[in-house]
Amino acid sequence: MQVMQEAIPDKLTTDEKEERWRILQAVISLSKPLSCKAIAEMLSLEEDIVEEFVTELHASLLPGLKALEGLMTLGHNIFT
């Protein structure tokens, strides 16, 4: 839950929260790697919004993912 609070904090506007949830749902649902640009186009969002959120996700998720290194390979290029 802490990761989600960091990724989608209460201080954001309702619209910003909705955008971030849409991005997160898209990333989780994808079966193949996609660039931030492609995700932005798919969701009709600005690329910089997607890039900013993905950067924040990296900061929240990467420490935990590093602990799993060697146990699994992530398929999404946004996590590499």
Secondary structure per residue as TSV (DSSP state, phi and psi in degrees):
chain	resnum	aa	ss	phi	psi
A	1	M	-	360.0	-34.6
A	2	Q	H	-60.7	-38.3
A	3	V	H	-61.2	-43.2
A	4	M	H	-66.8	-37.1
A	5	Q	H	-66.3	-34.2
A	6	E	H	-72.3	-39.7
A	7	A	H	-75.7	-35.4
A	8	I	S	-132.2	74.8
A	9	P	-	-71.5	156.4
A	10	D	T	-62.4	-24.9
A	11	K	T	-68.1	-15.0
A	12	L	S	-72.2	156.2
A	13	T	-	-72.2	164.8
A	14	T	H	-58.6	-42.4
A	15	D	H	-62.8	-42.4
A	16	E	H	-64.3	-40.7
A	17	K	H	-62.5	-44.6
A	18	E	H	-61.7	-42.2
A	19	E	H	-59.9	-46.3
A	20	R	H	-64.8	-39.8
A	21	W	H	-63.3	-40.8
A	22	R	H	-62.5	-42.9
A	23	I	H	-63.4	-47.6
A	24	L	H	-61.1	-44.0
A	25	Q	H	-61.9	-40.5
A	26	A	H	-64.1	-46.0
A	27	V	H	-61.1	-43.8
A	28	I	H	-67.2	-36.4
A	29	S	H	-79.3	-20.6
A	30	L	-	-66.3	138.2
A	31	S	S	-96.2	-12.9
A	32	K	S	-132.2	153.5
A	33	P	-	-60.2	142.3
A	34	L	-	-138.2	145.4
A	35	S	-	-75.7	163.7
A	36	C	H	-60.2	-37.8
A	37	K	H	-61.3	-44.7
A	38	A	H	-66.0	-40.5
A	39	I	H	-63.4	-43.2
A	40	A	H	-60.0	-44.8
A	41	E	H	-64.1	-42.5
A	42	M	H	-61.7	-36.8
A	43	L	H	-97.7	3.4
A	44	S	T	55.3	47.2
A	45	L	-	-119.2	163.4
A	46	E	-	-72.3	140.2
A	47	E	H	-59.1	-37.8
A	48	D	H	-65.5	-28.7
A	49	I	H	-65.9	-45.4
A	50	V	H	-65.1	-45.9
A	51	E	H	-60.6	-42.4
A	52	E	H	-61.8	-45.1
A	53	F	H	-66.6	-42.4
A	54	V	H	-62.2	-39.0
A	55	T	H	-60.9	-43.3
A	56	E	H	-66.9	-36.9
A	57	L	H	-62.1	-42.3
A	58	H	H	-54.4	-47.7
A	59	A	H	-62.4	-34.3
A	60	S	H	-83.4	-38.6
A	61	L	H	-95.7	-30.5
A	62	L	H	-57.2	-41.8
A	63	P	H	-57.9	-42.0
A	64	G	H	-69.3	-36.3
A	65	L	H	-69.6	-34.6
A	66	K	H	-60.8	-34.5
A	67	A	H	-66.2	-26.1
A	68	L	H	-92.0	-3.3
A	69	E	B	-51.6	134.3
A	70	G	T	92.1	-21.6
A	71	L	T	-90.7	-26.9
A	72	M	B	-153.8	160.7
A	73	T	-	-118.7	128.5
A	74	L	-	-83.9	135.0
A	75	G	-	-86.4	-13.6
A	76	H	-	-90.3	126.3
A	77	N	G	-67.6	-12.5
A	78	I	G	-72.4	-14.1
A	79	F	G	-102.0	10.5
A	80	T	-	-111.6	360.0
